[in-house]
């Protein structure tokens, strides 16, 4: 008779296999058991046909990957620890010493920092291009360009590029295109099939931290493609780097994902109402929201997202230049419902002031506004309460 400690570890009971409930089961594992040596040697970690090690997938992570691939219209998905990790994975999978990557000047800041830091250390060069000018991208693609990043809308400044035109430029030169699709979230437009044309990007990365999570409490990212060759390169890099996602966080995402459409539409609706209201305030020189007709790239947004009429829950404003940066800081500090904090997509509205002069390269494209920029992320609070908060902070300024 085995001792209790051994019996508890090697207990013979196995629960019935069939169990159906609203939420998928949560399987936590590093080690995965095999029936025999032959099964161990035959199992291939590169597919979802079986399990080899927790880092390569469990039923829980496979389920989330499949649902995310469906959300974005792809066929293959990989999970990583954050949105920035997703950007890093794509870079490590397709760039080597001597290669070049092109990044829009209005892209997510840490993406540019990765290029000036680790990628440069590996002998990979980068150039910035004007996302609002496809001709600038075409002029800057060289024989060393292996990867081009696109982003819609632009991070912080919210300009909406002509994505089909940018992708056309890259496709004509045989260059891989990768989209940061965190803003669109697989809902505003189809990243792999623009308006049913069959044209789209090669790779879509998504900070699941934002709308898929919806709680402001999860860090995770995904990389989706519908090209098996590209997926294999990504999968190999994923394994070699050792990227993984905590199963507890995966469980949270699986619980949140079914409501993403409802939450996204709610964020969108309130953001548009507040953006339109601020557009009429004398303190504001410009409201940057793709759905507003005078916002840069509005026609591009309409052409790509017209079928869904979705535009996320983000917008930025440029204060009239008569207000100093210190006054704008006072405005932000005076807000009571909008909290100072990075990220977006959660239930609590957020605000961040930015110095665009420190974020953009004037040699790429001139930033046309002189006042201080503030970005808002709309949460799930009542629109009248949020408008009242903005109004009282404008008075304090």
N, C-alpha and C positions, 0 to 999 in steps of 0.2 A: 504494500500500500504506500503510495507516494505521500510525502509530507504535505501539509496544507499549503505551504508557499508554492510548491511545485504544482499541486492540483489546481490552484487558483490561476496560475499562469497558463497551464495546458488543459484547461477545463474542456470537456468534450462537447458541451452544448453548443449548437449552432441554431440561430433563430430561423424560422421559415423564410424562404427567399422572397416570396411575394408580399410586398407591403406598399400600399399606395396612399399618399397623403398630398395636401396642397404644396408642401415644400419638399424639394429633393433631399435625400439623405446626406448627412455630413460624414465624410470618410477622411479621417486624419491618419496619415501614415508617412513615415520615412521608409521603413522596411516593408517590402511586399513579399509574401510567401509564394513559392512555386511548388507544384505537386511533385516534381522530380527534376533531375539534372537536365534531362532532355528538354523539358519545358523551359527551364531557365535559359538554356542555350538558344532555344528557338525564338524566344520572345524578342520583339523588335521595339525599342523605346521610341523610335521615330514615328510610329503610327498610333492610332487609338484602338487598335485591335486587341490590346491587352495592356497589362500593367507591369512595370519593371522596378520602379523606385518612385518614392513620393514626389521628388523634384520633377519627374517626367510626367506626372499626372495621376489623378485619382478619379473615381466616378464623379466626384463633386466638381473638380476643376474642369474636367472634360465637358460636363453639362454647361457650365458657364461659358466656356469657350465656344461651344456650338451655338448657344443662344446669342452671343455677341456677334458671331460671324453672320448669323441670320439678320440681326438688327442692321448691320451695315451693308448687307448684300454681298458678302464675301463667302468663301468656302472654308478658309482656314484661319485659326486664331491662336495666338499665344498670349499668356498672361505674364506680366512682369510686376515688380513692386511699386511702380509709380508711372505717371505720364512721362516724366523725364527719362526714366529707364526704358520706356518704349522707344523714345527718340534715340537713345544711346544704342539700343539693340539694332535698330535699322542701320545706324552709322557703322557699327562694328561688323555687321554682316556684309556690307557692300563696299566698304572703303578700305584701302590699304595705302602704304607709303607711296607717295607720288601722285595719288588721286586728288581730285578736287570736288568739293560739294558747294552748291549754290543755295543761299538762304535768303528769303525775303527780309528786307531791312526792318519791316514791321512785325517780324515773327516774335514768338515767345522768347523772352530774354535769355533764359537758361540754355536754350538751343544754340544761341549765338555764343554763349559763354563756353559751351562744350566744344565748339569749333575752335575758339581761340585758346582753349586750354588743352585738354587731352588729345583732341584730334591733331592739333598743331604739334604736340609732343611726339606724335606717331608719324610725323612727316606728311600729314594730310593738310592741304591748303583749302581755304574757303574764300568765296567772294559773296558780297551782298548785292542784291538786285532790287529794283523798284517793282514791287508786286503789282502796281497799278499800270505798268507799262510793259506789255509782253515783248515789245521790241528791245527793251533793255535786257531782258532775260536772254533773248536770242543773240544779242551782241556779246554777251558774257559767257555763253556756253563755249567751252574749248574742247580740244581732243582729250584733255585729262578729266573732264567732268564725268563723274559716274553716278551722281545722285543730285536731284533737285528737290528741295522742300517747298511746299506750298501751304498756305494757311488761309482759312476763310471763316470768319472775318479776321482781319489783322489784330494781333494781340494788343490790347489797351486802346489803340487808336481806331479800331473798328472799321477801317476801310475794307470794302468788299471787292476782291479782284475778279477778273474775268478768268475763272478757273479753266474752262474749256480751251481758251486761247493759250494759256500757259502750258497746259498739258500737250496741246498740239505742237508747240515749239519743241518740247522734250521728246515727244514720240518721233518727230521727224529726224531727230539726232540719235535715237536709240538710247536715251538716257532714262533711268528709272526715276519715277516721280513718287514722292511720299507726302501725304497730306496729314497735317495735324487737324483732325476732325472733331476735336473736343467741343467746339462751339456748335457744330451741326449735329453731333451726337447720333448720327445715323437716322435722324428724323427730319431735319430741314431739307436735306437733299441726299440723293444716293451717290456715294463717293465713287462707285465703280461703274455707274451708268447714269451719266448726266442727262436728265430729262428723257430717258428711254432711247438715247442715241447709241448706246453700246459703248460710248466713250467714257473714260474715267481714269482715275489715278491707278497706279500699280499697287500702292500700299496705303493703308489708313491706320494711323495711330490715334489712340483715344485715351485721355486721362479719365479713367473710370472714377477717380476721386470726385469728379464733378457731378454731372447729371445722373449717370447710372447709379451712383451711391445715393446721392440726394440727402445725406445726413451730416456732411461735414466731418465724418469720423473714420473714413477709410482712405488709405493710400494704395492705389493700384493703377495699372495701365494695361493696354492691350495693343497688339499688332495684328491687323487683319489683312488678308490678301485673297485673291481668287486665282492666283498663279502658282501652280504646284512647284515650279522651279524656284521661284522666289521664296516660297514657304520653306522649302528644304534648306536653303541657305540661312534663313532666319532661325529655323529649328536647330541647326548645327551650332550657330552662334549662341543661341539660347542655352543649349546644353553646356557648351564650353565655358561660358561666363558664370553659369550656375544660378540664373535667374529663377525665381519662384514666387508664388503668392501664398500668403497664409490662408489656411483653409477656413479659419474663422471669418476672415474678411471676405472670402469667396462666398460663404454662407450669407453674409450680410448683403452682398451684391445680388445674389439670387433672390433674396427676399424683396429687395428694392426694385429690381429691374422691371417687373410687370407694371409698375405705376409710372415709369419714366415718361410715357406719352402724356399722361394727365398732368404731371408736375411740370414738364417742359412747356406745355401750352399755358399753364397758369403763370409761370415765370414770364413768358413772352407777353401775355396779355397786360400784366401790370407794368412791365418795363416799357411797353409802347405808350401806355397812358401817361406814365411819369415823364418819359422822354418828350412827348408832345407837349405836356404842360410846361416843362422847363424851357422848351423851345420858344415860349412866349414870355419868358422872364427877362427883364432888362439887364440883369446881372450876367446873363449867359450870352457869349458871342457865337457859339456853335454847339449844336448837339450832334454827336456822332452815334448814329443808330442806323443800321443798313435799311430799315423799313421806312425811314424818313426820306422824302424826295430830295432834299438838299444835302444829304449825307454822302460823302465820297463813295462811289461804287454802287449807289442805289440801283441803277439800271442793271448792273451785273447780278445783284441779289435778286431782283425781280425776275431776271431771265432764268436763274438757276433754281430759285426757291419759290417761284410763283405758284407752282402746283400745290405746294404744302402751305404756303403763306406763313411760314414759321421763321422766327428770327431770334430765338433764345431769350435770355433774361439779362443781358449785359448792354450797357451803353455808357458812353463817356460824354463829358461836357467840357468845353473850353470857356473859362471865365473871361469876361471882358478884361482887357489888359490894364484897365485902370485899377484893378484889384491886385494887390501884391501877393506874392506867394505866402507871406505870413497871414494875410487876411483869409486866403483860401484854406490854409491850415486851420484857422480859427473856425471856419465854416465846418470843416470835417470834425473837429473836436466838439463842436456844438451839437452834432447829430446824436440822437438818443436811441433810435431804432436801428439805423444803419451803423453797424459796428466796424471799427477799423480792423481790417484783416485781409489776408490774401486768400486766393481761391474763389470759387463760386459754385453755384448749383445746389446749395444747401437751403434749409428753411429760414435762415437768418440773413437779412440783407447786409451787404458789406460795402465799404467805400475805401478807396485808396487814392491819394494825390500822387501824381507822377511829374517828374521833370523830363519832358520828352527830349529836350536838348541833350541830355546825357544818354539817351537810349537810341537815338537815330543818327545815322551817318549823313551829314549834310551833302557829301559828295555824291550820294546815291540819288536823293530826291529832297527838295526843300520842303520842310514842314511849314505849311502856309499860315498857321495861327500863332499869335504872339502871347496869348494869355496862358495861365496855368491850367493843366488838364486834370480832371478827376474822373475816375472810373467807378461806376456803380454796378453792383451785382444785386439784382432784386431777389429777395427770398419769397416766402409764402405768407407774409403779413398782409393785412387789409390795405388796399390801395389808398384809401382816404387817410389812414393813419400814417402811411409812408409819405404821402404828399404833405400832410401837416408837419411832419418832422423836417422835411426839406424846407418848408416855408419858414419855420421858426429859426432854422440854422442860417438861412439867408439874412434874416433880420439881425441875428447875432454878428454876422460878418460885417 
